[in-house]
Amino acid sequence: MAADNAVARLAQDRVDHRFKALPPDAEGTTVEALAAERRSLFDGGFTTPVLALSAEAVEHNLALMERYSERHGLVFAPHGKTSMAPQLFERQLAHGAWGITVAVPAQVRVCRAFGMRRIFLANELVDAAALRWIAGELDADPDFRLICYVDSPRGVELMDQALTEAGAARRLDVVIELGAGDGARTGVRTEAECAALADAVAATATLRLVGVAGYEGEVPAADGETVRAWLRRLTALAVEFDKAGRFAGLDEIVVSAGGSAWFDAVADVFAELPELSAPALKVLRSGAYVSHDDGRYRTVTPFNRVPEEGALHAAFRLWAQVVSRPEPGQAFANAGKRDAAYDLDLPEPQVVRSARDGSRRPATGIEVTALSDQHGWLRVADGVELEVGDWIGMGLSHPCTSFDKWQMIPLVEADGTVVDYVRTFF
């Protein structure tokens, strides 16, 4: 199963009505041929609204996190749920990623369809049908490795039952998920419960305990102190398990954490991890970096705290057109909830492109106040020039709920030239 071949075949897909905003006159053209035309996003036949990814920003972000991971001795398995874009997975792997993280079985299937050989499933897997399929994948491909969470004795029981019934020849690698505290999301709450769960795993013939993991972003009232305190609990758990011989015979011991808001804390605390009986595989799973954003992650990125490490660049820009100016101070754009992330912040108008002459100006004095399904509500300050037909370029907040609204996203250079198309699978 070759990732490059499967990804390359995406270029032979045909452009049609499935992919909103792509040029109607390109109907039936292959994606590869359309990309070779290097059309302009603005006068190359694209319809609005259209979401664009900055080619320069994506490449910058990929390279920055590659350097960051290497500098801090981290193994990078970026969360694929952010983009669900195998073309971006391939580029992440080319930039040094160890593997891809996902959250649910359907995402594992996408990764396998495109040749991913190392997958970290950051969830407890109790779906019997999915476990049967994964057992088959593991047995058929000795180079395939999947690691998943366990966080309950009942979960271990269900996993063992399904894998036994499937006749699994290989044990499934699991890590115990340490919860981030009372009131947090998933994960075992106490170290004593973690030990009991490790015993339950050891009692099976289908599971192999390979480490510990968790998600520091769910620490209640998270700040630098509380996040680092929880991370030290996680690394201490790994040390105690190792002393107890729970990792005997392993070639490496997995210790994993890392969302997109606290990976600096992960790097700091993982650097303190003492030598274990086998090399530690320190897996960082941050995923939002690939596109970054102009909202939530612009605010919380660790690079704000460590600017000497670099800075991520926002790669998304949603272009919509003004379709109505019904009264002074009010305008409507033709992009709404079906097109833009809105769960964390509303889109941020950044630039206006004149429909008359193509000139650009800052979107000063224009604000998105609400979104309907297919309309953006714009408040326009007195004296601000804005007319029907003008294009508005908007920054978005939250990459995960931006990618999932688009099946094909133009990759655009700074001058507006579309150089490729990124396919997503949600």
Secondary structure, DSSP 8 states (H G I E B T S, - for coil): --HHHHHHHGGGSB-STTSTTS-GGGTT-BHHHHHHHT-BTTTSS--SSEEEEEHHHHHHHHHHHHHHHHHTT-EE--BGGGT--HHHHHHHHHTT---EEESSHHHHHHHHHTT--EEEEEEE---HHHHHHHHHHHHH-TT-EEEEEE--HHHHHHHHHHHHHTT-SS-EEEEEEB--STT-SSSB-SHHHHHHHHHHHHT-SSEEEEEEE--GGGSTT--HHHHHHHHHHHHHHHHHHHHTTTTTT-S-EEEEE--SSSHHHHHHHHTT----SS-EEEEE---GGGT--SSHHHHH-GGGT-GGG------EEEEEEEEEEEETTEEEES--TTTS--SS---EEEEEE-TTT--EEE-TTEEEEEE-SS-EEEEE-TT----TT-EEEEE-S-THHHHTT-SEEEEE-TTSBEEEEEE---
